[in-house]
């Protein structure tokens, strides 16, 4: 895996880490030039979180989700969120069987390992909220009966930030359910050339094969949970999130759920870098993707035409970095 730090983990954890490296390498065969985005998405998956990909159409959001599912050997389903999609399409519904004279449950699209909610902001708020229980608890409730969603389970939602006509912006409560937000960005000229050359004969997704299975992912998630986080790093994370609640530039700060997500994703990112402990560099690498979509800028920041990244850069300078805990 490119951009690795020095390896500092047990042989067992290293073997597991290398299996995830193979997963990332396999995905890169179909998603060209997006190594950092792939690593972030895999980090969120290993942390048990969900991902919002916000970008213009045609930059590979759907391809990335499908490639991750295929390379990981996971059940993948996609829903094109439009105004006529109903909540029952997502969660499932009961239908009356006249032969048996009883109601039977028909599972919804969310009953899978990776669920792609394409253009989620084009569906009604009721349909959007149908995902809340699934994202938070890994289950759905239909007519008072609860059904478990197969594990592992990750929601990857996409939305176009440039097209707001006919959309229903996600409320803050639902934005908070996503562990992190990514942006794919346009490819470079060389990357775009590679894309069209790869697609001359067939879709590169057809060339992908499963390089890991559900059991392998479960072992990786267990390994991530064992990554060490010192008291100093834990306090650093709490302060980084807390500073967003006290800034005059921010009207709505990040929630305690953001603190938990930052902790979990930092551990997963450290694991992918080849370490069994978290450093301040790991935390800062995932800080903006984890926190940026959870805050609302205040009037002062908007009047000054400051972007969220600029505001976060300014507020985090107030937090002292615990360099003494870094062992790089």
BALOBA-1460 file (C-alpha; in Angstrom, 3 decimals):
// residues 328
<rec num="1" residu="x" x="0.000" y="0.000" z="0.000"/>
<rec num="2" residu="x" x="1.367" y="3.390" z="-0.973"/>
<rec num="3" residu="x" x="2.039" y="6.155" z="1.538"/>
<rec num="4" residu="x" x="2.618" y="3.716" z="4.396"/>
<rec num="5" residu="x" x="4.352" y="4.677" z="7.578"/>
<rec num="6" residu="x" x="6.834" y="2.348" z="9.241"/>
<rec num="7" residu="x" x="5.413" y="-1.025" z="10.241"/>
<rec num="8" residu="x" x="4.987" y="-1.301" z="14.003"/>
<rec num="9" residu="x" x="2.635" y="-4.168" z="14.886"/>
<rec num="10" residu="x" x="2.616" y="-7.848" z="15.728"/>
<rec num="11" residu="x" x="3.035" y="-10.463" z="12.949"/>
<rec num="12" residu="x" x="-0.612" y="-11.470" z="13.330"/>
<rec num="13" residu="x" x="-1.880" y="-7.922" z="12.964"/>
<rec num="14" residu="x" x="0.530" y="-7.342" z="10.089"/>
<rec num="15" residu="x" x="-0.905" y="-10.325" z="8.229"/>
<rec num="16" residu="x" x="-4.419" y="-8.955" z="8.681"/>
<rec num="17" residu="x" x="-3.299" y="-5.487" z="7.625"/>
<rec num="18" residu="x" x="-1.742" y="-6.916" z="4.455"/>
<rec num="19" residu="x" x="-5.046" y="-8.586" z="3.557"/>
<rec num="20" residu="x" x="-6.742" y="-5.193" z="3.732"/>
<rec num="21" residu="x" x="-3.907" y="-3.784" z="1.627"/>
<rec num="22" residu="x" x="-4.773" y="-6.352" z="-1.053"/>
<rec num="23" residu="x" x="-8.393" y="-5.174" z="-0.892"/>
<rec num="24" residu="x" x="-7.320" y="-1.571" z="-1.474"/>
<rec num="25" residu="x" x="-5.029" y="-2.595" z="-4.335"/>
<rec num="26" residu="x" x="-7.861" y="-4.533" z="-5.980"/>
<rec num="27" residu="x" x="-10.248" y="-1.577" z="-5.742"/>
<rec num="28" residu="x" x="-7.618" y="0.680" z="-7.326"/>
<rec num="29" residu="x" x="-7.800" y="-1.429" z="-10.480"/>
<rec num="30" residu="x" x="-11.262" y="0.041" z="-11.101"/>
<rec num="31" residu="x" x="-10.984" y="3.393" z="-9.309"/>
<rec num="32" residu="x" x="-7.906" y="5.154" z="-10.666"/>
<rec num="33" residu="x" x="-6.028" y="7.893" z="-8.820"/>
<rec num="34" residu="x" x="-8.175" y="7.867" z="-5.671"/>
<rec num="35" residu="x" x="-5.931" y="6.042" z="-3.205"/>
<rec num="36" residu="x" x="-6.567" y="8.428" z="-0.304"/>
<rec num="37" residu="x" x="-10.336" y="8.306" z="-0.811"/>
<rec num="38" residu="x" x="-10.278" y="4.495" z="-0.911"/>
<rec num="39" residu="x" x="-8.207" y="4.356" z="2.279"/>
<rec num="40" residu="x" x="-10.643" y="6.706" z="4.019"/>
<rec num="41" residu="x" x="-13.646" y="4.647" z="2.948"/>
<rec num="42" residu="x" x="-12.024" y="1.413" z="4.095"/>
<rec num="43" residu="x" x="-11.082" y="3.104" z="7.387"/>
<rec num="44" residu="x" x="-14.737" y="3.999" z="7.929"/>
<rec num="45" residu="x" x="-15.820" y="0.432" z="7.154"/>
<rec num="46" residu="x" x="-13.302" y="-1.032" z="9.604"/>
<rec num="47" residu="x" x="-14.518" y="1.481" z="12.193"/>
<rec num="48" residu="x" x="-18.096" y="0.293" z="11.681"/>
<rec num="49" residu="x" x="-19.191" y="3.624" z="10.199"/>
<rec num="50" residu="x" x="-21.049" y="4.915" z="7.162"/>
<rec num="51" residu="x" x="-19.833" y="7.255" z="4.450"/>
<rec num="52" residu="x" x="-21.302" y="10.222" z="2.584"/>
<rec num="53" residu="x" x="-19.660" y="10.953" z="-0.777"/>
<rec num="54" residu="x" x="-20.488" y="14.470" z="-1.907"/>
<rec num="55" residu="x" x="-19.409" y="15.422" z="-5.411"/>
<rec num="56" residu="x" x="-20.560" y="16.230" z="-8.925"/>
<rec num="57" residu="x" x="-21.894" y="13.433" z="-11.176"/>
<rec num="58" residu="x" x="-19.552" y="11.213" z="-13.118"/>
<rec num="59" residu="x" x="-16.456" y="11.208" z="-10.897"/>
<rec num="60" residu="x" x="-16.693" y="7.575" z="-9.790"/>
<rec num="61" residu="x" x="-18.810" y="7.577" z="-6.625"/>
<rec num="62" residu="x" x="-20.928" y="4.589" z="-7.664"/>
<rec num="63" residu="x" x="-17.935" y="2.768" z="-9.120"/>
<rec num="64" residu="x" x="-16.062" y="3.113" z="-5.831"/>
<rec num="65" residu="x" x="-18.931" y="1.610" z="-3.821"/>
<rec num="66" residu="x" x="-19.410" y="-1.267" z="-6.265"/>
<rec num="67" residu="x" x="-15.669" y="-1.967" z="-6.422"/>
<rec num="68" residu="x" x="-15.348" y="-2.129" z="-2.629"/>
<rec num="69" residu="x" x="-18.248" y="-4.575" z="-2.440"/>
<rec num="70" residu="x" x="-16.921" y="-6.835" z="-5.197"/>
<rec num="71" residu="x" x="-13.314" y="-6.893" z="-3.951"/>
<rec num="72" residu="x" x="-14.529" y="-7.673" z="-0.427"/>
<rec num="73" residu="x" x="-16.958" y="-10.375" z="-1.539"/>
<rec num="74" residu="x" x="-19.922" y="-8.553" z="-0.024"/>
<rec num="75" residu="x" x="-23.588" y="-8.400" z="-0.982"/>
<rec num="76" residu="x" x="-24.164" y="-5.046" z="-2.697"/>
<rec num="77" residu="x" x="-27.415" y="-3.248" z="-3.436"/>
<rec num="78" residu="x" x="-28.088" y="0.154" z="-4.908"/>
<rec num="79" residu="x" x="-31.117" y="2.408" z="-4.634"/>
<rec num="80" residu="x" x="-31.552" y="5.446" z="-6.856"/>
<rec num="81" residu="x" x="-33.189" y="7.838" z="-4.437"/>
<rec num="82" residu="x" x="-35.953" y="9.719" z="-6.224"/>
<rec num="83" residu="x" x="-39.091" y="11.418" z="-4.843"/>
<rec num="84" residu="x" x="-41.219" y="8.331" z="-5.576"/>
<rec num="85" residu="x" x="-39.030" y="5.936" z="-3.573"/>
<rec num="86" residu="x" x="-40.881" y="4.966" z="-0.393"/>
<rec num="87" residu="x" x="-39.543" y="4.080" z="3.030"/>
<rec num="88" residu="x" x="-40.879" y="0.535" z="2.645"/>
<rec num="89" residu="x" x="-38.719" y="0.074" z="-0.457"/>
<rec num="90" residu="x" x="-35.710" y="0.582" z="1.780"/>
<rec num="91" residu="x" x="-36.710" y="-1.207" z="4.996"/>
<rec num="92" residu="x" x="-39.103" y="-3.845" z="3.658"/>
<rec num="93" residu="x" x="-42.836" y="-4.436" z="4.113"/>
<rec num="94" residu="x" x="-45.436" y="-7.057" z="5.028"/>
<rec num="95" residu="x" x="-47.655" y="-8.511" z="2.320"/>
<rec num="96" residu="x" x="-50.710" y="-10.725" z="2.805"/>
<rec num="97" residu="x" x="-50.392" y="-14.290" z="1.518"/>
<rec num="98" residu="x" x="-53.903" y="-15.465" z="0.679"/>
<rec num="99" residu="x" x="-52.853" y="-19.092" z="0.394"/>
<rec num="100" residu="x" x="-51.394" y="-19.213" z="3.896"/>
<rec num="101" residu="x" x="-53.790" y="-16.551" z="5.223"/>
<rec num="102" residu="x" x="-50.956" y="-14.731" z="6.937"/>
<rec num="103" residu="x" x="-48.662" y="-11.747" z="6.413"/>
<rec num="104" residu="x" x="-45.166" y="-12.341" z="5.089"/>
<rec num="105" residu="x" x="-42.175" y="-10.018" z="5.336"/>
<rec num="106" residu="x" x="-40.550" y="-8.947" z="2.087"/>
<rec num="107" residu="x" x="-37.105" y="-7.591" z="2.825"/>
<rec num="108" residu="x" x="-36.113" y="-4.138" z="1.589"/>
<rec num="109" residu="x" x="-33.028" y="-3.052" z="-0.283"/>
<rec num="110" residu="x" x="-31.170" y="-2.300" z="2.939"/>
<rec num="111" residu="x" x="-30.836" y="-6.020" z="3.724"/>
<rec num="112" residu="x" x="-27.307" y="-6.324" z="2.378"/>
<rec num="113" residu="x" x="-23.675" y="-5.696" z="3.368"/>
<rec num="114" residu="x" x="-23.062" y="-2.526" z="1.379"/>
<rec num="115" residu="x" x="-26.039" y="-0.325" z="0.551"/>
<rec num="116" residu="x" x="-25.520" y="2.509" z="-1.919"/>
<rec num="117" residu="x" x="-28.036" y="5.316" z="-1.435"/>
<rec num="118" residu="x" x="-27.491" y="7.170" z="-4.700"/>
<rec num="119" residu="x" x="-28.428" y="10.867" z="-4.626"/>
<rec num="120" residu="x" x="-29.930" y="10.474" z="-1.182"/>
<rec num="121" residu="x" x="-31.024" y="14.128" z="-1.021"/>
<rec num="122" residu="x" x="-33.530" y="13.603" z="-3.863"/>
<rec num="123" residu="x" x="-35.733" y="11.322" z="-1.786"/>
<rec num="124" residu="x" x="-38.359" y="12.566" z="0.651"/>
<rec num="125" residu="x" x="-37.418" y="13.171" z="4.299"/>
<rec num="126" residu="x" x="-39.547" y="10.147" z="5.303"/>
<rec num="127" residu="x" x="-37.529" y="7.876" z="3.021"/>
<rec num="128" residu="x" x="-34.261" y="9.407" z="4.179"/>
<rec num="129" residu="x" x="-35.191" y="8.824" z="7.809"/>
<rec num="130" residu="x" x="-35.952" y="5.167" z="7.064"/>
<rec num="131" residu="x" x="-32.195" y="4.696" z="6.983"/>
<rec num="132" residu="x" x="-31.630" y="6.118" z="10.474"/>
<rec num="133" residu="x" x="-32.374" y="2.967" z="12.485"/>
<rec num="134" residu="x" x="-30.480" y="0.821" z="9.988"/>
<rec num="135" residu="x" x="-27.404" y="3.063" z="10.127"/>
<rec num="136" residu="x" x="-27.395" y="3.433" z="13.891"/>
<rec num="137" residu="x" x="-28.414" y="-0.041" z="15.062"/>
<rec num="138" residu="x" x="-27.959" y="-2.381" z="12.099"/>
<rec num="139" residu="x" x="-31.614" y="-3.382" z="12.063"/>
<rec num="140" residu="x" x="-35.022" y="-2.306" z="10.786"/>
<rec num="141" residu="x" x="-38.450" y="-2.415" z="12.410"/>
<rec num="142" residu="x" x="-41.524" y="-3.113" z="10.285"/>
<rec num="143" residu="x" x="-44.978" y="-3.239" z="11.884"/>
<rec num="144" residu="x" x="-43.435" y="-3.649" z="15.319"/>
<rec num="145" residu="x" x="-41.163" y="-6.532" z="14.353"/>
<rec num="146" residu="x" x="-37.383" y="-6.032" z="14.295"/>
<rec num="147" residu="x" x="-35.187" y="-7.616" z="11.636"/>
<rec num="148" residu="x" x="-31.396" y="-7.775" z="11.832"/>
<rec num="149" residu="x" x="-29.381" y="-6.537" z="8.856"/>
<rec num="150" residu="x" x="-26.581" y="-8.904" z="7.771"/>
<rec num="151" residu="x" x="-23.127" y="-8.022" z="9.108"/>
<rec num="152" residu="x" x="-20.963" y="-6.301" z="8.104"/>
<rec num="153" residu="x" x="-23.192" y="-3.406" z="7.073"/>
<rec num="154" residu="x" x="-22.129" y="-0.095" z="5.561"/>
<rec num="155" residu="x" x="-24.229" y="2.636" z="3.991"/>
<rec num="156" residu="x" x="-22.513" y="4.655" z="1.275"/>
<rec num="157" residu="x" x="-24.656" y="7.638" z="0.333"/>
<rec num="158" residu="x" x="-23.981" y="10.094" z="-2.485"/>
<rec num="159" residu="x" x="-25.252" y="13.538" z="-3.247"/>
<rec num="160" residu="x" x="-24.494" y="16.293" z="-5.735"/>
<rec num="161" residu="x" x="-23.565" y="19.535" z="-3.928"/>
<rec num="162" residu="x" x="-24.155" y="21.596" z="-7.076"/>
<rec num="163" residu="x" x="-27.749" y="20.546" z="-7.769"/>
<rec num="164" residu="x" x="-30.262" y="21.675" z="-5.171"/>
<rec num="165" residu="x" x="-33.392" y="21.938" z="-7.337"/>
<rec num="166" residu="x" x="-35.941" y="19.329" z="-6.269"/>
<rec num="167" residu="x" x="-33.832" y="18.074" z="-3.361"/>
<rec num="168" residu="x" x="-34.408" y="17.617" z="0.352"/>
<rec num="169" residu="x" x="-31.186" y="18.540" z="2.181"/>
<rec num="170" residu="x" x="-30.226" y="16.039" z="4.862"/>
<rec num="171" residu="x" x="-30.969" y="17.368" z="8.358"/>
<rec num="172" residu="x" x="-28.138" y="17.711" z="10.845"/>
<rec num="173" residu="x" x="-29.341" y="14.639" z="12.771"/>
<rec num="174" residu="x" x="-28.894" y="12.434" z="9.720"/>
<rec num="175" residu="x" x="-25.626" y="14.020" z="8.611"/>
<rec num="176" residu="x" x="-24.331" y="13.138" z="12.073"/>
<rec num="177" residu="x" x="-24.924" y="9.434" z="11.344"/>
<rec num="178" residu="x" x="-22.183" y="9.384" z="8.719"/>
<rec num="179" residu="x" x="-18.752" y="8.609" z="10.140"/>
<rec num="180" residu="x" x="-17.106" y="10.723" z="7.477"/>
<rec num="181" residu="x" x="-17.729" y="12.676" z="4.296"/>
<rec num="182" residu="x" x="-15.575" y="12.331" z="1.188"/>
<rec num="183" residu="x" x="-15.197" y="14.209" z="-2.065"/>
<rec num="184" residu="x" x="-13.822" y="12.352" z="-5.089"/>
<rec num="185" residu="x" x="-12.673" y="15.352" z="-7.114"/>
<rec num="186" residu="x" x="-11.860" y="15.439" z="-10.806"/>
<rec num="187" residu="x" x="-9.059" y="13.173" z="-12.059"/>
<rec num="188" residu="x" x="-5.804" y="14.550" z="-13.422"/>
<rec num="189" residu="x" x="-5.218" y="14.482" z="-17.171"/>
<rec num="190" residu="x" x="-3.075" y="11.331" z="-16.928"/>
<rec num="191" residu="x" x="-5.601" y="9.630" z="-14.652"/>
<rec num="192" residu="x" x="-8.450" y="10.470" z="-17.010"/>
<rec num="193" residu="x" x="-6.450" y="9.045" z="-19.920"/>
<rec num="194" residu="x" x="-5.961" y="5.819" z="-17.950"/>
<rec num="195" residu="x" x="-9.696" y="5.705" z="-17.267"/>
<rec num="196" residu="x" x="-10.693" y="5.806" z="-20.939"/>
<rec num="197" residu="x" x="-7.983" y="3.316" z="-21.908"/>
<rec num="198" residu="x" x="-9.201" y="0.878" z="-19.244"/>
<rec num="199" residu="x" x="-12.764" y="1.155" z="-20.503"/>
<rec num="200" residu="x" x="-12.073" y="0.653" z="-24.201"/>
<rec num="201" residu="x" x="-13.156" y="-2.986" z="-24.177"/>
<rec num="202" residu="x" x="-15.035" y="-3.604" z="-20.926"/>
<rec num="203" residu="x" x="-15.996" y="-2.218" z="-17.566"/>
<rec num="204" residu="x" x="-13.000" y="-2.592" z="-15.190"/>
<rec num="205" residu="x" x="-15.415" y="-3.724" z="-12.467"/>
<rec num="206" residu="x" x="-15.756" y="-6.979" z="-14.402"/>
<rec num="207" residu="x" x="-12.038" y="-7.642" z="-13.875"/>
<rec num="208" residu="x" x="-12.224" y="-7.432" z="-10.094"/>
<rec num="209" residu="x" x="-12.299" y="-10.512" z="-7.891"/>
<rec num="210" residu="x" x="-12.893" y="-11.010" z="-4.174"/>
<rec num="211" residu="x" x="-9.581" y="-10.896" z="-2.296"/>
<rec num="212" residu="x" x="-11.088" y="-11.100" z="1.197"/>
<rec num="213" residu="x" x="-14.307" y="-12.402" z="2.726"/>
<rec num="214" residu="x" x="-16.643" y="-11.523" z="5.574"/>
<rec num="215" residu="x" x="-14.572" y="-13.509" z="8.048"/>
<rec num="216" residu="x" x="-11.434" y="-11.643" z="6.969"/>
<rec num="217" residu="x" x="-13.171" y="-8.302" z="7.411"/>
<rec num="218" residu="x" x="-14.390" y="-9.376" z="10.847"/>
<rec num="219" residu="x" x="-10.810" y="-10.208" z="11.855"/>
<rec num="220" residu="x" x="-9.663" y="-6.816" z="10.581"/>
<rec num="221" residu="x" x="-12.361" y="-5.006" z="12.553"/>
<rec num="222" residu="x" x="-11.337" y="-6.940" z="15.655"/>
<rec num="223" residu="x" x="-7.685" y="-5.995" z="15.059"/>
<rec num="224" residu="x" x="-8.661" y="-2.327" z="14.709"/>
<rec num="225" residu="x" x="-10.507" y="-2.459" z="18.028"/>
<rec num="226" residu="x" x="-7.226" y="-3.553" z="19.664"/>
<rec num="227" residu="x" x="-5.238" y="-0.593" z="18.341"/>
<rec num="228" residu="x" x="-3.965" y="1.334" z="21.368"/>
<rec num="229" residu="x" x="-4.972" y="4.901" z="22.099"/>
<rec num="230" residu="x" x="-3.209" y="6.697" z="24.934"/>
<rec num="231" residu="x" x="-4.974" y="8.927" z="27.437"/>
<rec num="232" residu="x" x="-3.215" y="11.939" z="25.876"/>
<rec num="233" residu="x" x="-4.547" y="11.115" z="22.396"/>
<rec num="234" residu="x" x="-8.037" y="10.492" z="23.780"/>
<rec num="235" residu="x" x="-7.963" y="13.895" z="25.494"/>
<rec num="236" residu="x" x="-6.655" y="15.457" z="22.262"/>
<rec num="237" residu="x" x="-9.652" y="14.054" z="20.341"/>
<rec num="238" residu="x" x="-12.105" y="15.350" z="22.927"/>
<rec num="239" residu="x" x="-10.551" y="18.826" z="22.743"/>
<rec num="240" residu="x" x="-10.532" y="18.848" z="18.916"/>
<rec num="241" residu="x" x="-14.260" y="18.174" z="18.865"/>
<rec num="242" residu="x" x="-15.023" y="20.404" z="21.831"/>
<rec num="243" residu="x" x="-13.345" y="23.430" z="20.274"/>
<rec num="244" residu="x" x="-15.990" y="23.420" z="17.513"/>
<rec num="245" residu="x" x="-18.665" y="24.080" z="20.149"/>
<rec num="246" residu="x" x="-17.015" y="27.186" z="21.554"/>
<rec num="247" residu="x" x="-15.948" y="29.041" z="18.429"/>
<rec num="248" residu="x" x="-17.658" y="32.254" z="17.342"/>
<rec num="249" residu="x" x="-17.168" y="31.070" z="13.759"/>
<rec num="250" residu="x" x="-19.382" y="27.999" z="14.280"/>
<rec num="251" residu="x" x="-23.066" y="28.127" z="15.180"/>
<rec num="252" residu="x" x="-23.506" y="24.350" z="15.588"/>
<rec num="253" residu="x" x="-20.574" y="22.338" z="16.890"/>
<rec num="254" residu="x" x="-19.849" y="18.638" z="16.483"/>
<rec num="255" residu="x" x="-21.671" y="16.147" z="18.711"/>
<rec num="256" residu="x" x="-20.319" y="13.439" z="21.047"/>
<rec num="257" residu="x" x="-21.079" y="11.016" z="18.198"/>
<rec num="258" residu="x" x="-18.383" y="12.869" z="16.247"/>
<rec num="259" residu="x" x="-15.949" y="12.271" z="19.117"/>
<rec num="260" residu="x" x="-16.632" y="8.536" z="19.004"/>
<rec num="261" residu="x" x="-16.320" y="8.469" z="15.218"/>
<rec num="262" residu="x" x="-13.024" y="10.364" z="15.335"/>
<rec num="263" residu="x" x="-11.667" y="7.869" z="17.848"/>
<rec num="264" residu="x" x="-12.738" y="4.811" z="15.846"/>
<rec num="265" residu="x" x="-11.672" y="6.093" z="12.427"/>
<rec num="266" residu="x" x="-8.307" y="7.259" z="13.825"/>
<rec num="267" residu="x" x="-7.662" y="3.727" z="15.094"/>
<rec num="268" residu="x" x="-8.582" y="2.231" z="11.712"/>
<rec num="269" residu="x" x="-6.385" y="4.734" z="9.874"/>
<rec num="270" residu="x" x="-3.438" y="3.986" z="12.186"/>
<rec num="271" residu="x" x="-3.946" y="0.274" z="11.517"/>
<rec num="272" residu="x" x="-3.829" y="0.838" z="7.754"/>
<rec num="273" residu="x" x="-0.607" y="2.792" z="8.233"/>
<rec num="274" residu="x" x="0.945" y="-0.251" z="9.857"/>
<rec num="275" residu="x" x="0.794" y="0.668" z="13.536"/>
<rec num="276" residu="x" x="-1.014" y="-0.730" z="16.547"/>
<rec num="277" residu="x" x="-1.212" y="2.662" z="18.253"/>
<rec num="278" residu="x" x="-2.662" y="6.068" z="17.327"/>
<rec num="279" residu="x" x="-0.595" y="9.222" z="16.866"/>
<rec num="280" residu="x" x="-1.693" y="12.866" z="16.555"/>
<rec num="281" residu="x" x="-0.908" y="12.612" z="12.826"/>
<rec num="282" residu="x" x="-3.509" y="9.866" z="12.448"/>
<rec num="283" residu="x" x="-6.119" y="11.985" z="14.198"/>
<rec num="284" residu="x" x="-5.448" y="15.042" z="12.055"/>
<rec num="285" residu="x" x="-5.468" y="12.964" z="8.852"/>
<rec num="286" residu="x" x="-9.104" y="11.992" z="9.424"/>
<rec num="287" residu="x" x="-10.253" y="15.045" z="11.413"/>
<rec num="288" residu="x" x="-11.824" y="17.062" z="8.595"/>
<rec num="289" residu="x" x="-13.545" y="14.117" z="6.858"/>
<rec num="290" residu="x" x="-15.050" y="13.115" z="10.214"/>
<rec num="291" residu="x" x="-16.004" y="16.561" z="11.551"/>
<rec num="292" residu="x" x="-16.584" y="18.963" z="8.639"/>
<rec num="293" residu="x" x="-20.073" y="17.755" z="7.666"/>
<rec num="294" residu="x" x="-21.306" y="17.893" z="11.264"/>
<rec num="295" residu="x" x="-20.825" y="21.616" z="11.897"/>
<rec num="296" residu="x" x="-22.733" y="24.691" z="10.744"/>
<rec num="297" residu="x" x="-20.831" y="27.902" z="10.116"/>
<rec num="298" residu="x" x="-21.820" y="31.006" z="12.043"/>
<rec num="299" residu="x" x="-22.783" y="34.356" z="10.590"/>
<rec num="300" residu="x" x="-19.307" y="35.821" z="11.086"/>
<rec num="301" residu="x" x="-17.709" y="33.047" z="9.025"/>
<rec num="302" residu="x" x="-20.327" y="33.337" z="6.271"/>
<rec num="303" residu="x" x="-19.943" y="37.112" z="6.052"/>
<rec num="304" residu="x" x="-16.177" y="36.666" z="5.828"/>
<rec num="305" residu="x" x="-16.712" y="34.059" z="3.058"/>
<rec num="306" residu="x" x="-14.777" y="31.479" z="5.019"/>
<rec num="307" residu="x" x="-15.104" y="27.824" z="4.039"/>
<rec num="308" residu="x" x="-15.506" y="24.986" z="6.528"/>
<rec num="309" residu="x" x="-11.948" y="23.753" z="5.988"/>
<rec num="310" residu="x" x="-10.564" y="27.220" z="6.667"/>
<rec num="311" residu="x" x="-12.631" y="27.550" z="9.829"/>
<rec num="312" residu="x" x="-11.506" y="24.159" z="11.104"/>
<rec num="313" residu="x" x="-7.878" y="25.019" z="10.360"/>
<rec num="314" residu="x" x="-8.276" y="28.127" z="12.472"/>
<rec num="315" residu="x" x="-10.043" y="26.576" z="15.457"/>
<rec num="316" residu="x" x="-7.779" y="23.521" z="15.769"/>
<rec num="317" residu="x" x="-4.769" y="25.790" z="16.236"/>
<rec num="318" residu="x" x="-6.176" y="26.434" z="19.693"/>
<rec num="319" residu="x" x="-5.605" y="22.802" z="20.669"/>
<rec num="320" residu="x" x="-2.161" y="21.786" z="21.856"/>
<rec num="321" residu="x" x="-0.772" y="18.752" z="20.023"/>
<rec num="322" residu="x" x="0.530" y="15.999" z="22.336"/>
<rec num="323" residu="x" x="3.745" y="15.420" z="20.393"/>
<rec num="324" residu="x" x="5.248" y="13.412" z="23.225"/>
<rec num="325" residu="x" x="2.888" y="10.530" z="22.432"/>
<rec num="326" residu="x" x="4.046" y="10.243" z="18.815"/>
<rec num="327" residu="x" x="6.427" y="7.351" z="18.237"/>
<rec num="328" residu="x" x="7.067" y="7.929" z="14.513"/>
